[in-house]
Amino acid sequence: MIIDSHLIADIIKVVIAVSIFFVWIVRYPHIINEFEEYGFSHWFRDIMGIIKCIAATMLLIGSFEFTLIASSTLSILMLAAFVMHIKHSHTIVQMLPSITLAVSNLFLLYYSLA
């Protein structure tokens, strides 16, 4: 059985979007604590959440342009999150979501441009 690469990309988009919505909506109290630990302001935290949720929505819409914009944006933001985890000496388990989402978005970006 051969799996279509478009199907794989679409599944990855859905997983990324659901992950972002889950973290920024369901686990928002955790996000508040994390951003306080980093010393970021509440407005910066909320801007990051808005950008990530908009990008997640753009992935679900699925147009070529939206996928490029969303995957580029999310790649940068997730790599920055990974750097913050390193800076604050978090465990690998705490770093895993950000690096996994960064790699997933970089894959989508590459796939979209190929």
Buried (B, 14 or more C-beta within 10 A) or exposed (E): EEEEEEEEBBEBBBBBBEBBBEBBEEEEEEBEEBBEEBEBEEEEBBEBBEBBBBBBBBBBEEEEEBBBBBBBBBBEBBBEBBEBBEEEEBEEEEBEBBBBBBBBBBBBBEBBEE
